[in-house]
Amino acid sequence: MPSGDKSKYTGKQVCQAEHIEEGYAARGVPEPGAERHAWRTVNKQTRGGKRSGSGRGKPEDHAPARKGGKLGGYSPASRRVAAHSAFAGKAAATQRKHAESWAE
């Protein structure tokens, strides 16, 4: 189990961590890593364990739960036209260099 006392977490946070852990496990993350990542995500969303007292609550940030969909490459269309030609020229030069070395 990840280090730290979990007694300050609410039932909702524990349930969130369990569901997130199941998602990580479904993607093939090993058990200890999945649990650690799940609690990290819960901490980032809810800003840690909840403490009693008036005015102590903070709004939740659900961006970390949606972060995975934003990862990955970016499209060439998002670059400037000048960058397109620069990348194309560099790619062509690399292809020529490789073609010369393969021909030998």
C-alpha positions in Angstrom: 0.0 0.0 0.0 1.3 3.5 -0.7 2.8 5.3 2.2 0.7 7.6 4.2 -2.3 7.4 6.5 -5.6 7.1 4.5 -7.9 7.7 7.5 -8.4 11.4 6.5 -9.8 10.5 3.2 -13.6 10.5 2.6 -15.5 7.5 1.4 -15.9 9.2 -1.9 -12.2 9.6 -2.3 -11.5 6.0 -1.4 -14.1 4.9 -4.0 -12.6 7.2 -6.6 -9.1 5.7 -5.9 -10.5 2.2 -6.3 -12.2 3.0 -9.6 -9.1 4.7 -11.0 -6.9 1.8 -9.8 -9.2 -0.6 -11.7 -8.7 1.5 -14.9 -4.9 1.4 -14.5 -5.0 -2.4 -13.9 -7.1 -2.9 -17.0 -4.4 -1.1 -19.0 -1.8 -3.5 -17.7 -0.2 -1.4 -14.9 1.1 -3.7 -12.1 -0.9 -3.7 -8.8 1.4 -1.5 -6.6 1.9 1.0 -9.4 -1.8 1.2 -10.2 -2.6 1.9 -6.6 0.1 4.5 -6.2 -1.0 6.3 -9.5 -4.7 6.1 -8.4 -4.0 7.9 -5.1 -1.8 10.4 -6.9 -4.7 11.2 -9.2 -7.2 11.5 -6.3 -4.8 13.8 -4.4 -4.4 16.0 -7.5 -8.2 16.1 -8.1 -9.3 16.7 -4.5 -6.1 18.3 -3.1 -5.5 15.6 -0.6 -7.4 14.3 2.4 -10.5 16.2 3.6 -10.5 17.7 7.1 -13.5 18.7 9.1 -14.3 22.3 9.8 -16.4 25.0 8.2 -15.0 26.6 5.1 -12.3 24.0 4.7 -13.7 22.4 1.5 -12.1 23.3 -1.9 -13.6 22.7 -5.3 -12.4 19.6 -7.2 -10.3 19.7 -10.3 -11.2 16.9 -12.7 -8.6 17.8 -15.4 -6.2 15.0 -14.2 -8.8 12.4 -15.0 -9.2 13.7 -18.6 -5.5 14.2 -19.1 -4.8 10.9 -20.8 -6.9 11.8 -23.9 -4.7 14.9 -24.5 -1.4 13.0 -24.7 0.2 12.0 -27.9 1.5 13.6 -31.1 0.3 16.8 -32.6 -0.8 17.2 -36.2 1.4 18.8 -38.8 -1.6 21.0 -39.7 -1.2 22.9 -36.4 2.2 24.2 -37.5 3.0 27.2 -39.5 3.5 26.9 -43.3 7.1 27.9 -43.0 7.6 25.1 -40.4 6.0 22.6 -42.9 8.6 23.4 -45.5 11.5 23.3 -43.0 10.4 19.9 -41.7 9.9 18.7 -45.3 13.3 19.8 -46.3 15.0 18.2 -43.3 13.1 15.0 -44.0 14.1 15.0 -47.6 17.7 15.5 -46.7 17.6 12.7 -44.2 16.0 10.4 -46.8 18.7 11.2 -49.4 21.4 10.6 -46.8 20.0 7.2 -45.9 19.4 6.3 -49.6 23.1 7.0 -50.3 24.3 4.9 -47.4 22.0 2.0 -48.4 23.1 2.1 -52.0 26.8 1.6 -51.1 
